[in-house]
């Protein structure tokens, strides 16, 4: 990703109110609005347009082990990439050729952090909960459940923490990458089961799939947490009895059709989580 150093200026003239308005008008695309806002923080080019044939072509590989059904990836595809293209089109200096390395094409689920670190991807969508020790400061939502079920609010709060405390950014920098922004992941975690559950006590002894960081939510009420390997394996694991339910959110239940095997929801109000990191390989960013 070669940006001329003299052209590294921020898009300070674009009003933040526009992104807020979009978020308010399009609640169903809140993931996309939040990621599009991240694009506004990218280094931009000279405001003097260049001839179309002078545009320098850049190839940027974006990686994740998950598929586009995972909302942060959908946000990158439908909001972040188009916003970057829109910004660059105003100058005519650069044109990006995007390589979408999703769904295990480049890295497997849980391999995103290392994939960006080693340069397999220029950018990566890194699910924070898969790295509780390496990205411990991004697990705040899992140790403070029952807060907000409003995803834009939790995302804004996490963004504020990232901007205020340099330690958060430094955690990712240890793995040769910088955090460009955070995306909302879950609008409200709930417990989904094969059999109907009417009270928390009914979970005692049940095997419940959890991401890892939220395993204490299960064990604290007597359930048996089983660590999810990745969203792609949840359906078969539920169907074959590896676990009898899972701690997930409504969007992913519908997108991956998990509700076909676990149709019963116990709305515990665990709350929204925003800790999917959009990171950039530091070597690529310098070029």
ZIHU-V564392 format. One line per field, one symbol per residue. ss: DSSP state (@ for helix, = for strand, . for the rest). psi: psi as a letter, one per 40 degrees, with the letter a starting at -180 (. if undefined). A space follows every 50 residues. Layout:
ss=???
psi=???
//
This chain:
ss=....@@@.=......@@@@@@@@@@.@@@@@@@@@@@@@....=...... .@@@.========.......@@@@@@@@@@@@@@@@@@@....======= =..........@@@@@@@....=====@@@@....@@@.@@@@....... @@@@@@@@@@@@@@.@@@@@@@@...=======..========......@ @@@...====....@@@@@....====...@@@@@@@@@@....====.@ @@@@@..@@@...==========..======@@@@@.
psi=ghhhdeegiigeehhddddddddddgdefddddddddddeeihiihehii ideehhhihhhhiidiaedhdddddddedddddddddddddedihhhhhg gifeddiiheeddddddeedidiihhhdeegdddfdeeedddegifcieh ddddddddddddddhddddddddeffiihdiiiichdhhihhidihheid deeheihhhidcdedddddeeeihhhhhdiddeddddddeedieaigaid dddddefdeddgehhhgefdiihgfhhhihhddddd.
//
